[in-house]
Amino acid sequence: MLFEYTRRRSVRSPVTDSATFKVGRIRQSATSDAPTLDLSHLIDGSYNYHSPRELRWHLAERLGLAPAALALREAAHA
């Protein structure tokens, strides 16, 4: 399963001093037999993610899947 996300904004973590981001939108990419699904409601929009890997793990947990069962990419900026 392929998911695409957009970053809402980046901030620095006061704990780790590393860059973080919030998710603006996350969608499951369309396939030939299914439309694109907006799954933004499954992600806490106020949470500061430290990496796409962390976001993938959170999404997998919400969907009841193994993290390896889904792929995640950042949406291209227009």
One Martini backbone bead per residue (centre of mass of N, CA, C, O) as a GRO file, in nm:
protein
   78
    1MET     BB    1   0.097   0.036   0.023
    2LEU     BB    2   0.042   0.374  -0.077
    3PHE     BB    3   0.161   0.679   0.070
    4GLU     BB    4   0.081   1.035   0.093
    5TYR     BB    5   0.244   1.334   0.211
    6THR     BB    6   0.213   1.648   0.387
    7ARG     BB    7   0.367   1.921   0.502
    8ARG     BB    8   0.304   2.182   0.719
    9ARG     BB    9   0.564   2.196   0.923
   10SER     BB   10   0.867   2.310   1.070
   11VAL     BB   11   1.055   2.206   1.360
   12ARG     BB   12   1.222   2.210   1.664
   13SER     BB   13   1.332   2.008   1.900
   14PRO     BB   14   1.376   2.054   2.244
   15VAL     BB   15   1.508   1.768   2.300
   16THR     BB   16   1.688   1.696   2.016
   17ASP     BB   17   1.741   1.928   1.798
   18SER     BB   18   1.546   1.842   1.568
   19ALA     BB   19   1.374   1.803   1.299
   20THR     BB   20   1.027   1.861   1.237
   21PHE     BB   21   0.681   1.750   1.161
   22LYS     BB   22   0.368   1.807   1.015
   23VAL     BB   23   0.065   1.683   0.905
   24GLY     BB   24  -0.158   1.779   0.658
   25ARG     BB   25  -0.163   1.515   0.462
   26ILE     BB   26  -0.311   1.183   0.395
   27ARG     BB   27  -0.278   0.935   0.130
   28GLN     BB   28  -0.408   0.694  -0.064
   29SER     BB   29  -0.322   0.563  -0.339
   30ALA     BB   30  -0.422   0.500  -0.638
   31THR     BB   31  -0.586   0.259  -0.821
   32SER     BB   32  -0.751   0.104  -1.073
   33ASP     BB   33  -0.995   0.011  -0.840
   34ALA     BB   34  -0.920   0.277  -0.661
   35PRO     BB   35  -0.941   0.548  -0.493
   36THR     BB   36  -0.845   0.813  -0.337
   37LEU     BB   37  -0.758   0.836   0.014
   38ASP     BB   38  -0.838   1.023   0.294
   39LEU     BB   39  -0.635   0.983   0.615
   40SER     BB   40  -0.600   1.231   0.815
   41HIS     BB   41  -0.777   1.133   1.067
   42LEU     BB   42  -0.545   0.916   1.168
   43ILE     BB   43  -0.379   1.175   1.231
   44ASP     BB   44  -0.201   1.379   1.435
   45GLY     BB   45  -0.178   1.721   1.362
   46SER     BB   46   0.005   1.801   1.637
   47TYR     BB   47   0.233   1.616   1.567
   48ASN     BB   48   0.588   1.574   1.593
   49TYR     BB   49   0.776   1.452   1.353
   50HIS     BB   50   1.105   1.311   1.292
   51SER     BB   51   0.999   1.102   1.062
   52PRO     BB   52   0.879   0.902   0.817
   53ARG     BB   53   0.910   0.644   0.981
   54GLU     BB   54   0.728   0.727   1.215
   55LEU     BB   55   0.477   0.767   1.043
   56ARG     BB   56   0.460   0.478   0.936
   57TRP     BB   57   0.418   0.345   1.214
   58HIS     BB   58   0.159   0.493   1.292
   59LEU     BB   59  -0.009   0.406   1.046
   60ALA     BB   60   0.017   0.102   1.085
   61GLU     BB   61  -0.119   0.094   1.359
   62ARG     BB   62  -0.396   0.213   1.267
   63LEU     BB   63  -0.427  -0.029   1.036
   64GLY     BB   64  -0.298  -0.310   1.127
   65LEU     BB   65   0.004  -0.309   1.024
   66ALA     BB   66   0.291  -0.361   0.887
   67PRO     BB   67   0.532  -0.144   0.802
   68ALA     BB   68   0.619  -0.316   0.541
   69ALA     BB   69   0.319  -0.288   0.399
   70LEU     BB   70   0.415   0.017   0.365
   71ALA     BB   71   0.435   0.315   0.179
   72LEU     BB   72   0.621   0.633   0.182
   73ARG     BB   73   0.557   0.972   0.058
   74GLU     BB   74   0.629   1.277  -0.050
   75ALA     BB   75   0.483   1.531  -0.176
   76ALA     BB   76   0.483   1.726  -0.431
   77HIS     BB   77   0.554   2.044  -0.502
   78ALA     BB   78   0.380   2.304  -0.684
   0.00000   0.00000   0.00000
